Amino acid sequence: MNINQLPFSQACENNKAPILDVIRPLFLNSTHLLEIGTGTAQHAVHFAQHLPHLIWQTSDQQGYLEGIEMRLAQVQLMNLRQPLALDVTQTWPLAKQANIDAMFTANTLHIMAKEMVKAFFNGVGEHLQSQGQLCIYGPFNYEGNYTSESNARFDIWLAEQNPQSAIRDIEWIIQLAKEQGLKLMADHTMPANNRLLHFIKM
Ligand SMILES: C[S@@+](CC[C@H](N)C(=O)[O-])C[C@H]1O[C@@H](n2cnc3c(N)ncnc32)[C@H](O)[C@@H]1O
């Protein structure tokens, strides 16, 4: 892979500023953040640049690591960490004393199969410190209903790519979080029919 082949998402370019506006105050007192499903790493670079007090640990499935490493090599950021190979269904490659007091994930829970979403929350429950912050960005359904026509179309497209992918019901997400001791603090409206869910581990 060369620099001209860097994975790129236009959606990330569009949503990184609005996401930063929401997460900046939430991560004000956080020190060590783990991102799950870093993808193109456009978010990681942007957020690490604007939140220099926070160590931003990237991670993703093995196949994404080369692209992430290449994008990280384009910037010199002391607080941005090389990606961990982290598949939520496997043992998370974290030290016992990783001191993770914040976690972030964007556009992942509708890609993951249901069992992976459960594994994601098990991992959060195991590795996020008490009083830690969890922010989840993406589309969600409410009481089984889409919030927009475009989300309904997106869900059909998702199922065509992978029948196990789907926009998740927020009620299920809140329940999985609760089982891991996480409380929903806020559900922010975001552009393009997305949400940003803020949880705290009690
Ligand atoms: C649509 S991409 C989103 C990437 C990026 N966060 C963004 O907002 O553009 C979905 C991401 O979920 C990750 N993902 C899917 N299944 C996963 C799993 N089992 N464990 C960890 N990450 C997973 C993919 O590797 C990919 O990075």
The ligand as an ORCA input file, in Angstrom:
! r2SCAN-3c Opt
* xyz 0 1
  C     -17.772      1.086      8.877
  S     -16.209      0.783      9.578
  C     -16.044      2.215     10.637
  C     -14.631      2.649     10.752
  C     -14.414      3.990     11.447
  N     -14.602      3.874     12.881
  C     -15.307      5.055     10.871
  O     -16.118      5.629     11.583
  O     -15.170      5.321      9.669
  C     -16.525     -0.547     10.686
  C     -15.368     -0.927     11.561
  O     -15.783     -1.934     12.468
  C     -14.709     -2.815     12.632
  N     -15.150     -4.124     13.134
  C     -16.075     -4.945     12.587
  N     -16.132     -6.105     13.271
  C     -15.205     -6.013     14.261
  C     -14.771     -6.885     15.289
  N     -15.278     -8.124     15.427
  N     -13.822     -6.438     16.146
  C     -13.297     -5.203     16.015
  N     -13.662     -4.327     15.060
  C     -14.603     -4.737     14.191
  C     -14.154     -2.917     11.220
  O     -12.912     -3.540     11.224
  C     -14.191     -1.473     10.791
  O     -13.017     -0.778     11.181
*
